Amino acid sequence: MSLTGRICIVTGASRGLGKGIALQLGEAGATIYITGRTLTGRPGDPIGGSLTTTANEIESRGGKCIPVQCDHSKDEDVAALFERVKTEQNGRLDLLVNNAYAAVNAISENLGKPFWEQPLSIWDTVNNVGLRNHYMCTVHAAKIMVPQKHGLIVNVSSAGGLSYLFNVAYGIGKEACDRMAADCAVELRKHNVAFVSLWPGPVMTEHVDQVLQTSKSEKQKQLFDGAESVEFAGKCIVALAKDTNIMSKSGRILMTPELGLEYNLRDVDGRVINSMRQINWILGRNPNTAWVQKWLPNFIRLPFWMFALRGSKF
């Protein structure tokens, strides 16, 4: 079952996870609107990537792509995006992926600094496009999906929503993304619109690849050993979009490796992606215990209730 005829929006798709997700949706036959701040990339950007490049790759895989220049920090740009989709697609929207993020560089520049030594602007840098905008896009998408009585919304989040990762603003934003999916799902359920929060594991984005090339940190390299490609999350979202029982997952946090196991998915290079619930995966992230990894089978996993204890506030 392909996604031919499905109308999708993927925000922040010029590179990284957004690009990978859009490529997989295109390969499945969907029509995709992709967004970014510029069509041709930002001058002097060492990583590169552009909406036009992504669009060309999507078209080459059999999908139809409409690149839209959109600054997700501007309310009027976001409103115009959804109005355009509504007009051009006769009021139809099947899938929204909230992925746009503007804080990668700011997080890297302030890594290791306590929150009181970071600029106050870090809050808005992390949680304007990465959180507030997700809510705005969701509101606009719901206005299209609710009348049509179907749709799927995905927040791209991370395990930073469970316990400390990178910095304070990051963790607050990711936990809020997870809660957004859970609470919006309550109100959307009776309209047959699903909303999930997606946790990829460590991902080998262009930025991560560039950092690792010059990094001298063995711990950092160990963390991304066996990382998933930017397209694996896209494979998971395609599977979710095809799932006729998707409402049973609405409101939940879904981990990409767990979805890979459920839907029998492999990464683009044929690998089975390990889950952060696997005991051998957890031990493998620490150079002091990595030697144990090969001796433990993959099926020995932390149960979800135990995994969730890390996030307990009581």
Residue pairs with C-beta under 8 A, 6 or more apart in sequence:
1 242
2 28
2 29
3 25
3 28
3 29
3 30
3 238
3 241
3 242
4 28
4 29
4 30
5 29
5 31
6 29
6 30
6 31
6 94
6 95
6 241
7 30
7 31
7 33
7 85
7 89
7 92
7 93
7 94
7 95
8 25
8 30
8 31
8 32
8 33
8 93
8 94
8 95
8 96
8 97
8 241
9 32
9 33
9 34
9 35
9 81
9 82
9 85
9 93
9 95
9 96
9 97
9 137
9 141
10 18
10 21
10 22
10 25
10 32
10 33
10 34
10 35
10 97
10 99
11 18
11 34
11 35
11 70
11 72
11 96
11 97
11 98
11 99
11 100
11 133
11 137
12 18
12 35
12 36
12 72
12 99
12 100
12 101
12 129
13 19
13 21
13 22
13 32
13 34
13 35
13 36
13 51
13 54
13 99
14 34
14 36
14 38
14 41
14 49
14 50
14 51
14 53
14 54
15 47
15 48
15 49
15 54
15 205
15 206
16 49
16 203
16 205
16 206
16 207
16 230
17 99
17 156
17 200
17 203
17 205
17 230
17 233
18 34
18 97
18 99
18 100
18 156
19 49
19 54
19 57
19 230
20 229
20 230
20 231
20 232
20 233
20 234
21 97
21 99
21 156
21 230
21 231
21 233
21 234
21 237
22 32
22 34
22 54
22 58
22 65
22 234
23 54
23 57
23 58
23 61
23 231
23 234
24 231
24 234
24 235
24 237
24 238
25 32
25 58
25 63
25 95
25 234
25 237
25 238
25 241
26 32
26 57
26 58
26 59
26 61
26 62
26 63
26 64
26 65
27 61
27 62
27 63
27 238
28 63
28 238
28 241
28 242
29 62
29 63
30 63
30 64
30 94
30 95
30 241
31 63
31 64
31 65
31 66
31 89
32 58
32 63
32 64
32 65
32 66
33 65
33 66
33 67
33 68
33 81
33 84
33 85
34 51
34 54
34 55
34 58
34 65
34 66
34 67
34 68
35 51
35 67
35 68
35 69
35 70
35 72
35 81
35 100
36 50
36 51
36 67
36 69
36 70
37 69
37 70
37 71
38 50
38 51
38 69
39 50
39 51
39 52
39 67
39 69
40 50
40 51
40 52
41 48
41 49
41 50
41 53
46 210
47 206
47 207
47 210
48 206
49 206
51 67
51 68
51 69
52 67
54 65
54 67
55 65
55 66
55 67
58 64
58 65
59 65
66 88
68 81
68 84
70 77
70 78
70 80
70 81
71 77
72 78
72 100
72 102
72 129
72 133
72 137
73 102
73 128
73 129
73 133
75 136
78 133
78 136
78 137
78 140
79 140
81 140
82 93
82 137
82 140
82 141
82 143
82 144
85 93
85 144
86 93
86 144
91 144
91 147
91 148
92 144
92 148
93 141
93 144
93 145
93 148
93 151
94 150
94 151
94 152
94 241
95 151
95 152
95 153
95 154
95 237
95 241
96 137
96 138
96 141
96 151
96 152
96 153
96 154
97 154
97 156
97 237
98 133
98 134
98 137
98 138
98 153
98 154
98 155
98 156
98 177
99 156
100 129
100 130
100 133
100 134
101 129
101 130
101 156
102 125
102 128
102 129
102 130
103 122
103 125
103 126
103 129
103 130
103 169
103 170
104 207
106 122
106 125
106 126
107 126
107 166
107 167
107 170
108 207
108 211
110 118
110 119
110 122
110 167
111 166
111 167
113 167
115 122
115 167
115 168
115 169
118 167
122 167
122 169
123 169
125 169
126 167
126 169
126 170
126 173
127 169
127 172
127 173
127 176
130 173
130 177
131 173
131 176
131 177
131 180
134 155
134 177
134 180
135 180
138 153
138 180
138 184
138 195
141 151
141 153
142 153
142 184
142 188
142 193
144 151
145 151
145 153
145 188
145 191
145 193
146 188
146 191
146 193
149 191
149 192
149 193
150 192
150 193
151 192
151 193
151 194
152 193
152 194
152 195
152 196
152 240
152 241
152 246
153 181
153 184
153 188
153 193
153 194
153 195
153 196
154 195
154 196
154 197
154 198
154 237
154 240
155 177
155 178
155 180
155 181
155 195
155 196
155 197
155 198
156 177
156 198
156 200
156 233
157 174
157 177
157 178
157 181
157 197
157 198
157 199
157 253
158 165
158 174
158 199
158 200
159 165
159 174
159 199
159 276
160 166
160 170
160 171
160 174
160 175
161 171
161 174
161 175
161 176
161 177
161 178
161 197
161 199
161 253
161 311
162 175
162 307
162 308
162 310
162 311
163 171
163 310
163 311
164 171
165 171
165 174
175 311
177 197
178 197
178 253
180 195
180 197
181 195
181 196
181 197
181 251
181 252
181 253
182 197
182 251
182 252
184 195
185 194
185 195
185 196
185 250
185 251
186 251
188 194
188 195
188 250
189 247
189 250
189 251
192 247
193 250
194 246
194 247
194 249
194 250
195 250
195 251
196 240
196 249
196 250
196 251
196 252
196 253
196 254
197 252
197 253
197 254
198 233
198 236
198 237
198 253
198 254
198 256
199 253
199 254
199 255
199 256
200 228
200 232
200 233
200 256
201 227
201 228
201 255
201 256
201 257
201 273
201 274
201 275
201 276
202 208
202 223
202 224
202 226
202 227
202 228
203 227
203 228
203 229
203 230
203 232
203 233
204 224
204 227
204 228
204 229
204 230
205 230
208 224
208 227
211 220
212 220
212 221
212 224
215 221
218 287
219 286
219 287
222 284
222 285
222 286
222 287
222 290
223 285
225 284
226 271
226 273
226 274
226 284
228 256
228 257
228 267
228 273
229 267
229 268
229 269
231 267
231 268
232 256
232 260
232 265
232 267
232 268
232 273
233 256
235 260
235 265
235 267
235 268
236 254
236 256
236 259
236 260
236 263
236 265
239 259
239 263
239 265
240 246
240 249
240 254
240 259
243 249
255 275
255 276
255 277
256 273
257 273
257 274
257 275
257 276
257 277
258 275
258 277
259 265
260 266
260 267
260 272
260 273
261 275
266 272
266 273
267 273
274 280
274 281
274 298
275 281
275 301
276 282
277 301
277 302
277 304
277 307
278 296
278 298
278 300
278 301
279 296
279 300
279 301
279 302
280 292
280 293
280 294
280 295
280 296
280 297
280 298
280 300
281 293
282 302
283 289
283 290
283 292
283 293
283 296
284 290
284 292
284 293
